[in-house]
Amino acid sequence: MAPWRPGRPPTGDLPLPVLPRFVGVDGYPTLDATLRKLGFRHAADMLSPALLPGSESGLRVEFRVLDGLWFPARRGLHWRRADQTYLDELRAEWAASGDPRAPAVTEALAALADALRDDPMALRRLVLWQLACLLKDGGPGAAAAEGLGVHPDEAGPLAAAVAAAFPGEGPARRAGERIAAAARRRLLREAVRLAADIPDASADPALADLVAAIQDDTAAADRLMGDAVRLHERGDADAAARAWLRAHRLVVDDPRAYAGLLGAAASLADAPDRPGEATVRAMIDGRTVRLSWRAPAAPDVSVRVVRFPEDAPHEAVEVETPDDDVPAGVRLRYAVVPMRGDRTAGVPRATGPLLLPPEVTDAKASSVPDGVRLEWQPHPRAGAVKVMRSADADGAQPVAVPCGTGGLVDRPLEPGSYRYVIACRYAGLDGRDHWSPGCQVSVQVQRWPAPVEEAAVRPVDGVGRVDITWRPPARGKEYLVPWPFRMVRPGEDVSELFGRLPGEERHAYAPQGPAPSVALTVPPRQTLRLALVSVLGDLAVSGPTVVIENPGGVADLAVRRLGPDRAEVSFTWPDPAVLVLLRWQRGGRTEEIRIPRSRFLPDGRVVIPVSWQRGQVTVAPLPRPDAVVAACEPATAVLEPAPEPVPGPAAVLGPAGARRAAAVEHAALRPEPWPPPEPWTRPGPWPPPTPAPAPPLHPAGEARTGTEQPSGGVWGGLRRWLRRRNPLSRR
């Protein structure tokens, strides 16, 4: 390719034109949407004299854009550049045209004039960017470029450059459309991120200069923030606040700079020598905080109020004043930030720390029969809880309601709307008690049915038939229904449980006759649980609950003697009973035990102590403690007597002889000491006297002393009986 020299016609192929890497116009997304809404394909359509209202018909949009933006002059053959004068004339013609689009077009032209003052090539950059987007998305080509109004001499090179280097829809294009606006608004952290998404940014000199300026400003902001930290550590709060302000104004979107500025404002608020005009006063009124401060002197300066936790200025949020939604239980500060437009105009002024006592959580109210149930979760540091109730009626005064730490039941109440305020008491740092503003809960009390108060169950014939009678409720209709659910107390809300009963079960036990009574028969070995329920509309209240059992008789009762003093009892357990009563006679008296089902079933028998005499054994099922027995027939069996025992000493010797025989038997069973004591240990004279000669032995082998006793008679029989009783005498 031959080199091209200015003033001479080009020879050979020219290099492709360099397309812009970014738009460079602030507010481009809004401007682009406005042009499309007005019917223009791109900015050159709006700038072309061919589309002016009242222009000659048949004129074709045509322009040059590679070396500045040029439009054909209205008279003559020369071209006119779109500069500031051109925009002013065009805007005046649109304003005088009377076209309905004129206000929007003149506003867009004014925005372009502002961009042109900052950058002489802004219009060329804007039109090239829009043309490149249209060609890239719609298919690049010289014919397409000519269709968009590009001069035929430039259509081919432009289309070739778009096809070669312009990015498609994606992060690079979005970054090129937004980086200029981010830099102009001092959102430099965002601008740095956007610059990283643009490939080959150095190919666009304007973009390269913008990125270099962004990097210089962010580095200066980092240095200012470091200086501010060191000044704060040295105790110079004013100088630290000014350094934070300069850093924040350089990089508006750096959270460190803004948090440091608010923290410096809090430090200045706590300073003892703070001037009065710089003070922001806060007043707590329930859950509302009201602020007051001296207005800025400059008329173009407004204020922005922010709220942040005392130790976390980076969590600041903008709020309205007065602030009606203050979080409780958190130490907060408010700051009044002076603003000039969207830029911070000075060091904010902050309040001292504020703390609203925390409220209860998870507060909920529900309607219960004739009242209200309130439940909540108190704060762990709450010392006490109080509840005030007020009706919605005009002039109603709040009434204190006794409560616990986590809830209450308030009854009786008339139907209507009620409002409860739940407040917590806390011990303050100043030694006084502080009550929270209170958590409000509203509830509607409905008209509930009255429960059935009295019911009676009476067995009739002893074979399972019973009569149930009751007193009708004061409000609502009562139903006697089967109750397969959990046990309920009289007066409890059973609307949900009653609704789960099938329709036929609700009317299974309808009253018979004018009196509220029902006669029914309980089959053997069955249990019925019935409940009286009062119903009014969709609400149901429980009344008395009755349990009726018909355990039936005990089957297969058998008694077998195991010895003279024990007997075994067996039978078939009478389900559904859980206890049976076992009675029997023993030695002229009646004894009884209660046997649980769990103890009887493993063995299927019971061993009882008995006498040798004949007796009778009776087994009857016992009802549950809360049940009424419809019928209960005991089973009876006879215990046969054992053989008559041998008469004891009392029968032979009489009472006195029996006592003497028992004493002799006890002496015979007492063992002798071993070894025998030595002679010198015995008391008495020494040497010991000569023992008397032993009595002669009789032929029977018995040694007798004193008066001879016959071997027979009473004493002989006693000796023989003692030998039989003493095991030692048999050796």
C-alpha angles and dihedrals in degrees: 000000000000116000115258119227125197114258093027128093113255119255124203125356118342122217115262115265117258110246121212118263093210138021098239094203119115114234094018098155091056093044093049092050090049093052092052092047090053091052099256121133093208140344093277090064090058092045096046116104088216091073097046113123108261095019121140114283119245095037114140126218108246133157145154119237112164095082102030126312112293131177128190114262117247091237126033131011101281127103127240124216119231101240135143093286091049091053093048092052092046092050092051092051092050091048091053095043098083090222113152089232092056098098093051093043094050091049091051091048090052090054090051091049089055091051091048092055090057096042124020089205095049095109093048090048092048096048093044090051093050093046091048092051092049093047094045094050096038100040123279118252141131092249091053090050091050089049089058090054102264114147111257091241090060101032095083098048091044093051091047092050092050092050092049106045117000114110122238127229108312145080095318094056094043090050091051090053096049108034095082093053091047092052093046091052091047092245088144098158089058090044091055090052091048093049089056089060094055112087120221094004091170090068089073108063093199091052091046090054091048093051091048091052091049092052092048092052094047090050090050090050091052090052092050092051091052090051091049092054092051092048091051091051089053090052098248098134096169095053091044091052092051091050091050090050093053091048092049093049090052094049110022095178097052104110091201092061094048094045090048091051092052091045090052089051090053091051091051091050090056093049112112093221095054109142116243096238089060094054123109112202123208128198122192115217108176106295092345128090118202121198132200129188142152112274119241116267096225112084094216093055120094129179135240120203118213132180125208139164111266095245097035113055089160087072093062117144129190114247139182122244125272091037108220099177106057115164113238127227095029126104104237140183132199124214129195108213117197111225133193103194105311095334127092108250101193149341111310122241116229138197127233119264116294128197128190114197109249120252130226116275134223092024111177136165130205133182116247129179107302094346152026135280117211124191131179144152113246123214112261091239095050111119096196142353128221129189127202121195125202130175121227090240115116114267095012112153121220115258126206113240121203110242145165127235093271109026151332144215113225115199152195101031132160116240113273144083121309134183123208126197115201114197132180129214121222134183108243128217088247091062094253130112117252125198122210116240090253138250113253123218125180125201138174116228112213131204106262130196118255116248123243104260105194134033132167131197119199127181110228114190105005094244099089107292118123137176120221119197132175145169115257116246122255091238130025135012122291127225129193103214139165110263115210093160134088121300112274133195121239110271095026122138107256099162093122094044094046090050090058093061115099115248094248092055092053090062098033093108105036117173113265112222130351094303117080098250139118130200117204140162123231112211117233117277093016137112127211123200112194132177133197108224126187115212130196115171108310094341125093131186127195124239131180118338118210131194117203122190133190102184094173124212132317111256133205095019111179133171123200125183114231094185142323092298106028137060136180121227122197133173143146112275113249104231133232089031116102096195136037130194116227118196131179142159120253123178094335098315134090121241130186141185134188113232120200120218094239092057097045103045100064093061102017092217143075128212115213133184113248140167126247090256128096114273146169126242122203127188122189130171116244121220125231114275091249096042135095116224113229094187135352125175116185121218121230133201133176123237110213118224124256124235113288111266124240112267114258129222091280091064093049105035102024125238096301094045091048090055091050091047090051090052092050091047090051091050092049092052093050108101122233117243117262131241095028116243118268118255095246092055093062118095118243141071123326129257091036117242121262109268118245118254116268117255116257120268116248121222090257090062096247125129110222129190131185117357114010114249120206118241092235132054128065097320093048091052090049092052092050091050091050091052090054092049097043114072092197092061090064094062 
